[in-house]
Amino acid sequence: MSTRFQQLTLQNAELSLQLLPEHGGRIGRLQVRKHALEILQPIDASQSLDPLIWPKGGAYPLIPYSNRIANAQLRFEGRDYALPAHPQALPHTLHGISHTQAWQVDSQSTTQASLSLDYSGPHWPWPIRAEQHFELNGGSLRIRLALFNKGETPMPAGLGLHPYFLAHPQLQASLSCTRQWQITADYLSTGQHLTGDVAMQFDSQSWQTETCAHYLSQWAGKVDLDYPQGRLRLTASPELSHLVVFAPVGSPYLCIEPVSHLADGFNLQPLLGELSGTQVVAPGECFSADLCFEWIEPPQRPG
């Protein structure tokens, strides 16, 4: 059942950030105030939002894993776990559970906020606590994601962020990587990959005739998005060693998702080892990662 959600706004002289804690701990919008520039596809917080058929906008956390678990079957340390499949990705799961839950606001100021979520239920075999910490500092938005294992046995773990960058007509995105993973028709990884230094560029025409879908790793931890008004630089800590770039054909957005592991990486770990990106978190322990959205004004031209 759909319901309406409150919004929480952080703001300084340069950036404005809207959070929707009760709707999956989402970012509803991010704006560069000087240029009234929307960085993300905005979510209309006044409209009803369904946690399973979510709006394609803003940004949401990917916890305790990103992307799909094949056939909703998780195998870990010799044991099989059946998970509920997601109706939009049948027969697989999709993007963990945190973005479908209401988060608590633990602290808030004009420029900082901390959100948390405690979950125990059928969508994950271990009880978990998830946290998000947001801070505006000048032209930067800093985000820390954290996942705690509240269970009694080790668990596989993943983190990530799923932003929908608004596809402005003159947007140019650029990044580099050294590993590209093969993808099946239903967006699983085959476990096969190509290696070699690759510089990739995307603009609003890159997915007008066919869907854009790339699973990458060994990336530089930096993506530059260039606009006529300046540059947004997205950086991620080394824990987020994988990157998903995705845009359905003709969509008004481009998803560039720093994540810690490969699609279906937990099941592929026995085959791929550390290349899968799978992390194992012991009881009572935490896995965390950091991201930064930094707005950079163009150099001043001599008068």
Secondary structure, 3 states (H helix, E strand, C coil): CCECCCCEEEECCCEEEEEECCCCCEEEEEEEHHHCEECECCCCCCCCECCCCCCCCCEEECECCCCCCHHHEEEECCEEEECCCCCCCCCCCCCECHHHCCCEEEEECCCEEEEEEEEEECCEEEEEEEEEEEEEECCEEEEEEEEEECCCCCEEECCEEEEEEECCCCCEEEEEEEEEEEECCCCCEEEEEEEEEEEEEEECCCCCCCCEEEEEEEECCEEEEEECCEEEEEEECCCCCEEEEEECCCCCEEEEEEECCCCCHHHHHHHHHHHHCCEEECCCCEEEEEEEEEEECCCCCCC
